[in-house]
Amino acid sequence: MTSDSTSDNKPLERLDDKPLDHFDQAVLDGQAGYSKPFLNLYDLVVYRGTAPLLWRCPPTVSRRLYDTGVGARHMDIGVGSGYLLHHARFPVPDPRITLVDLNPNSLAHTAHRLRRYQVATVRANVLEPLPVPDGSHDSVGISYLLHCIPGSLREKGIVLAHAAAVVRPGGVVFGTTVLSGGVPVSLAARKAMRLLNKQGAFHNDGDTLDDLRAQLDRHFDHHELSVRGCVGIFRGWTAD
């Protein structure tokens, strides 16, 4: 990983130099679809399409989660197009934002979209410890990511542990994930999940609400968990 600092008017960029063959193939498959053309359509496809129409979770739910969760030093894991950060109401005019993703297209797209802020980018596999100092952030957002990561929630819950490690005492980790069990799943959503799991874009055919709750219990001092459609919406706080 290389790093260099800049003035407040330019983004701070931090990139992980690991080659693609370092990462597990299933992990690579989960992020492979985030091409530059797709990222230009991401907001429409996800926040105006699949989220409200299939998963039954309108974008206002995610935006409210960010408005009430982001801190002055915020990290986003699995950044997509940066839609939620672009619209978020930060508690300070000059937040420091760290973007973590395996896909370089997503990092570049989102960093450019947020160029009005001071931004650092980290290319990393979130199943491994994050290459940033422990306790260095006030908040971490993980939106619509866990269902893309291979393994059961009992296995990929380690992502929550890695996120918890980088927030300060009393800091918050929040996010959303599409679940397949313990939540209402429409026939259309079930068919879409089956196809996405077959393609390797999703890995959530065994993800249940109870397993998500168990992981939040395990990795946080206390948490909140609610459901909208088939989406689990969570907040977890580290001990003060």
Salt bridges, closest charged atoms under 4 A:
ASP43 OD2 - ARG113 NH2 2.77
ASP67 OD2 - ARG89 NE 3.94
ASP76 OD1 - HIS74 NE2 2.79
GLU128 OE1 - LYS18 NZ 3.21
GLU128 OE2 - HIS22 NE2 3.44
ASP138 OD1 - ARG73 NH2 2.82
ASP138 OD1 - ARG168 NE 2.81
ASP207 OD2 - LYS156 NZ 3.00
ASP210 OD1 - ARG213 NH1 2.96
ASP211 OD2 - ARG154 NH1 3.10
ASP217 OD1 - HIS223 ND1 3.35
ASP221 OD2 - HIS222 ND1 3.13
GLU224 OE1 - ARG235 NE 3.59
